[in-house]
């Protein structure tokens, strides 16, 4: 391997620990091949999937499976309620300590930092299902929209211009920059508490299932389901996806009015994340949940 190649590989490895590490020549590489997979950078992502095979070694472990389910639900709520509805859309208000606490829980899901997540999601709404939407299945195909887009160098950086309101908090910027810290601490804690079964089931299996559950909204929620509203994109409502993602499956509703804290607009549309947010509001932990306007509820276009 030549010296430039070694330098490039080393720079890519730095991204495992520092999301803002600069890789020499990365800008030029992105310009010439925006869908090139950065294999060195995505090694941890691949290894997490491989580690799930450890269930065949540790076997079925009832307590560890319950821990996996609990961590799936808790972290899915943090992703849907805070990474999405709070950080991306500001659909309710929270104190600085509360926003940081739930940013920590969301970061433990290994879906990058809250600023990176929110910046990409805000772009998604502005360019939904156009060539500028980096995870549109109609533009880029199912697999790229589901998971391929996160492997490309063009999508690694956080566009701070999209999240100026969040970037003013140094604790969020730190968490976003060193996004590997919280998942690693969670994994180590689980190993200390319950050994290999807790690590395999509680961290790797739970995290991988959580990742794909979240990504189904990028891929399937723009292909599968019904359309109540005639939005300028392919977003759809799906009861099945709503159950998997604690309410995010009402995606056509969401694209009709993204600012609402509620995505199941009607009582029969199960939205577990919204119920959780209502509970937090009743406890005084968050406030000012933004409702769905009556004019939206009355319309079908």
C-alpha positions as CSV (number, residue, x, y, z in Angstrom):
1,X,0.0,0.0,0.0
2,X,1.4,3.4,-1.0
3,X,2.0,6.2,1.6
4,X,-1.1,8.2,0.4
5,X,-3.2,5.1,0.6
6,X,-2.0,4.5,4.2
7,X,-2.7,8.1,5.1
8,X,-6.2,8.0,3.7
9,X,-7.0,4.7,5.6
10,X,-5.7,6.2,8.8
11,X,-7.8,9.3,8.3
12,X,-10.8,7.1,7.7
13,X,-10.2,5.2,10.9
14,X,-10.2,8.5,12.8
15,X,-13.8,8.9,11.8
16,X,-14.6,5.9,14.1
17,X,-13.7,8.1,17.1
18,X,-14.1,11.7,15.8
19,X,-16.9,12.4,13.4
20,X,-15.4,15.7,12.4
21,X,-12.0,14.3,11.4
22,X,-11.0,15.6,8.0
23,X,-9.9,13.0,5.4
24,X,-7.4,14.3,2.8
25,X,-8.9,14.4,-0.7
26,X,-12.4,13.6,0.6
27,X,-14.0,16.6,-1.1
28,X,-12.6,15.6,-4.5
29,X,-13.6,12.0,-4.1
30,X,-17.2,12.9,-3.2
31,X,-17.5,15.2,-6.2
32,X,-16.4,12.5,-8.6
33,X,-18.1,9.5,-7.0
34,X,-20.9,10.5,-4.5
35,X,-22.1,6.9,-4.1
36,X,-18.8,5.3,-3.5
37,X,-18.9,3.2,-0.3
38,X,-16.3,4.1,2.3
39,X,-15.5,0.6,3.4
40,X,-13.0,1.5,6.2
41,X,-15.5,3.9,7.7
42,X,-18.4,1.4,7.7
43,X,-16.5,-1.5,9.3
44,X,-18.1,-1.0,12.7
45,X,-21.5,-1.0,11.1
46,X,-20.7,-4.3,9.4
47,X,-19.3,-5.8,12.5
48,X,-22.4,-5.0,14.5
49,X,-24.4,-7.1,12.1
50,X,-21.9,-9.9,12.2
51,X,-21.9,-9.8,16.0
52,X,-25.6,-10.7,16.0
53,X,-24.6,-14.2,15.0
54,X,-23.4,-14.5,18.5
55,X,-26.9,-15.5,19.5
56,X,-26.0,-19.0,18.2
57,X,-23.2,-19.1,20.7
58,X,-24.9,-17.7,23.8
59,X,-28.3,-19.2,22.9
60,X,-31.7,-18.1,24.1
61,X,-31.4,-16.1,27.3
62,X,-34.7,-14.9,28.6
63,X,-33.4,-12.0,30.7
64,X,-31.1,-10.8,28.0
65,X,-34.0,-10.9,25.4
66,X,-36.1,-8.8,27.8
67,X,-33.2,-6.3,28.1
68,X,-33.0,-6.2,24.3
69,X,-36.7,-5.5,24.0
70,X,-36.6,-2.8,26.7
71,X,-33.6,-1.1,25.1
72,X,-35.3,-1.2,21.7
73,X,-38.4,0.5,23.0
74,X,-36.5,3.1,25.1
75,X,-34.1,4.0,22.4
76,X,-36.8,4.0,19.7
77,X,-38.7,6.5,21.8
78,X,-35.6,8.7,22.1
79,X,-35.1,8.5,18.3
80,X,-38.7,9.2,17.3
81,X,-39.6,11.5,20.1
82,X,-36.4,13.6,20.4
83,X,-34.1,13.0,17.4
84,X,-37.1,13.3,15.1
85,X,-39.9,15.3,16.6
86,X,-37.9,17.5,18.9
87,X,-34.4,18.1,17.3
88,X,-35.5,17.8,13.7
89,X,-38.9,19.6,13.9
90,X,-39.0,21.4,17.2
91,X,-42.6,20.2,17.8
92,X,-42.4,20.8,21.5
93,X,-40.2,22.5,24.1
94,X,-37.8,21.0,26.6
95,X,-35.2,22.4,29.0
96,X,-31.5,22.2,28.2
97,X,-30.9,19.3,30.7
98,X,-33.8,17.3,29.3
99,X,-32.8,17.8,25.7
100,X,-29.3,16.6,26.6
101,X,-30.5,13.6,28.5
102,X,-32.7,12.4,25.6
103,X,-29.9,13.2,23.2
104,X,-27.7,10.8,25.2
105,X,-30.4,8.1,25.1
106,X,-30.8,8.7,21.3
107,X,-27.0,8.5,20.8
108,X,-26.9,5.1,22.4
109,X,-28.9,3.8,19.4
110,X,-25.7,4.2,17.3
111,X,-27.5,6.3,14.7
112,X,-25.0,9.1,14.8
113,X,-25.4,12.3,16.7
114,X,-28.5,14.4,17.1
115,X,-27.2,17.3,14.9
116,X,-26.2,14.9,12.0
117,X,-29.6,13.2,12.3
118,X,-31.6,16.4,12.4
119,X,-29.7,18.0,9.5
120,X,-30.3,15.1,7.2
121,X,-33.9,14.9,8.1
122,X,-34.5,18.6,7.5
123,X,-33.0,18.2,4.1
124,X,-35.2,15.2,3.5
125,X,-38.4,17.3,4.0
126,X,-37.2,20.1,1.8
127,X,-36.3,17.8,-1.1
128,X,-38.5,14.7,-0.4
129,X,-38.5,12.2,-3.3
130,X,-36.4,14.4,-5.6
131,X,-32.9,13.7,-6.8
132,X,-31.6,15.8,-3.8
133,X,-33.3,13.5,-1.3
134,X,-30.4,11.2,-0.5
135,X,-32.6,8.4,0.8
136,X,-35.6,8.5,-1.6
137,X,-36.5,5.0,-2.8
138,X,-38.1,6.3,-5.9
139,X,-34.9,8.1,-6.9
140,X,-32.2,5.8,-5.6
141,X,-33.8,2.4,-5.1
142,X,-34.8,0.5,-2.0
143,X,-31.4,-0.6,-0.6
144,X,-29.7,2.7,-1.1
145,X,-32.6,4.5,0.6
146,X,-32.7,2.0,3.4
147,X,-29.0,1.8,4.3
148,X,-26.7,2.4,1.4
149,X,-26.8,6.2,1.7
150,X,-25.1,6.2,5.1
151,X,-22.1,4.4,3.7
152,X,-21.2,7.2,1.3
153,X,-18.7,9.9,2.2
154,X,-21.0,12.6,0.9
155,X,-23.4,11.9,3.8
156,X,-20.9,11.6,6.6
157,X,-20.4,15.2,7.6
158,X,-23.0,17.2,9.6
159,X,-24.2,20.3,7.7
160,X,-24.2,22.8,10.5
161,X,-26.0,25.3,8.4
162,X,-29.1,23.1,8.7
163,X,-29.0,23.0,12.5
164,X,-27.8,26.4,13.7
165,X,-30.5,26.4,16.4
166,X,-29.0,23.2,17.9
167,X,-25.3,23.9,17.2
168,X,-25.3,26.7,19.7
169,X,-25.2,24.1,22.5
170,X,-21.6,22.8,23.0
171,X,-22.8,19.7,24.8
172,X,-24.8,18.7,21.7
173,X,-21.9,19.5,19.4
174,X,-19.6,17.3,21.6
175,X,-22.1,14.4,21.5
176,X,-22.4,14.8,17.8
177,X,-18.7,14.9,17.2
178,X,-17.8,11.9,19.4
179,X,-20.9,9.9,18.6
180,X,-19.2,6.5,19.3
181,X,-18.8,7.2,23.0
182,X,-22.3,6.6,24.3
183,X,-22.9,3.3,22.3
184,X,-19.5,2.0,23.5
185,X,-20.3,2.8,27.1
186,X,-23.7,1.1,26.8
187,X,-22.1,-2.0,25.4
188,X,-19.5,-2.1,28.1
189,X,-22.2,-1.6,30.8
190,X,-24.3,-4.4,29.4
191,X,-21.3,-6.8,29.4
192,X,-20.4,-5.9,33.0
193,X,-24.0,-6.5,34.1
194,X,-24.8,-9.7,32.2
195,X,-21.8,-10.9,30.3
196,X,-21.9,-12.1,26.7
197,X,-25.7,-12.7,26.6
198,X,-26.5,-9.1,27.6
199,X,-23.9,-7.8,25.2
200,X,-25.1,-9.9,22.2
201,X,-28.8,-9.6,22.8
202,X,-29.0,-6.3,24.7
203,X,-26.7,-4.3,22.6
204,X,-25.9,-5.9,19.2
205,X,-29.3,-7.5,18.3
206,X,-31.4,-4.7,19.8
207,X,-29.3,-2.0,18.1
208,X,-29.3,-3.6,14.7
209,X,-33.1,-4.3,14.8
210,X,-33.6,-0.7,16.0
211,X,-31.5,0.6,13.1
212,X,-33.5,-1.3,10.5
213,X,-36.8,-0.4,12.1
214,X,-35.9,3.3,11.9
215,X,-34.7,3.0,8.3
216,X,-37.9,1.3,7.2
217,X,-39.4,4.8,7.3
218,X,-36.9,6.0,4.7
219,X,-37.5,3.1,2.4
220,X,-40.9,1.4,2.9
221,X,-42.9,4.3,4.2
222,X,-42.4,5.9,0.8
223,X,-43.6,2.8,-1.0
224,X,-46.0,0.8,1.2
225,X,-49.4,2.0,2.6
226,X,-52.1,4.5,1.9
227,X,-52.2,8.2,1.1
228,X,-54.7,10.4,2.9
229,X,-53.0,13.6,1.8
230,X,-51.9,14.6,-1.7
231,X,-48.4,15.7,-0.7
232,X,-45.6,16.5,-3.1
233,X,-43.8,13.3,-2.3
234,X,-44.5,9.5,-2.1
235,X,-45.0,9.4,1.7
236,X,-47.6,6.8,2.9
237,X,-49.4,5.7,6.1
238,X,-48.8,2.2,7.4
239,X,-50.2,0.7,10.6
240,X,-47.5,-2.0,10.6
241,X,-44.7,0.5,10.3
242,X,-46.3,2.6,13.0
243,X,-46.2,-0.4,15.4
244,X,-42.5,-1.1,14.6
245,X,-41.5,2.5,15.0
246,X,-43.8,3.6,17.8
247,X,-45.8,5.9,15.6
248,X,-43.6,7.0,12.7
249,X,-45.5,4.8,10.2
250,X,-48.1,7.6,9.8
251,X,-45.7,9.1,7.4
252,X,-48.1,10.7,4.9
253,X,-49.7,12.5,7.9
254,X,-46.3,13.6,9.0
255,X,-45.4,15.0,5.6
256,X,-48.7,16.9,5.4
257,X,-47.8,18.7,8.7
258,X,-44.3,18.0,9.9
259,X,-44.4,20.4,12.8
260,X,-46.9,18.4,14.9
261,X,-45.8,16.4,17.9
262,X,-48.5,13.9,16.9
263,X,-48.2,11.7,13.8
264,X,-51.2,9.5,14.3
265,X,-53.6,12.4,13.6
266,X,-56.8,10.4,14.6
267,X,-57.6,8.4,17.7
268,X,-57.5,5.1,15.8
269,X,-54.0,5.8,14.5
270,X,-51.7,4.3,17.2
271,X,-48.8,6.6,18.0
272,X,-47.0,5.3,21.0
273,X,-44.4,8.0,20.9
274,X,-47.0,10.7,21.2
275,X,-48.6,8.9,24.2
276,X,-45.1,8.9,25.8
277,X,-44.7,12.6,25.0
278,X,-48.1,13.4,26.5
279,X,-47.0,11.5,29.7
280,X,-43.7,13.5,29.9
281,X,-45.7,16.7,29.5
282,X,-48.1,15.6,32.3
283,X,-45.0,15.2,34.5
284,X,-43.8,18.6,33.6
285,X,-40.6,17.3,31.9
286,X,-41.5,18.7,28.5
287,X,-44.1,21.3,27.4
288,X,-46.0,22.9,24.6
289,X,-46.7,19.9,22.4
290,X,-47.7,21.3,19.0
291,X,-51.1,20.0,17.9
292,X,-52.4,19.2,14.4
293,X,-54.3,22.2,13.1
294,X,-58.0,21.7,12.7
295,X,-57.7,22.7,9.0
296,X,-55.3,19.8,8.4
297,X,-57.6,17.3,10.1
298,X,-60.5,18.5,7.9
299,X,-58.6,18.3,4.7
300,X,-57.6,15.3,2.5
301,X,-55.3,17.2,0.1
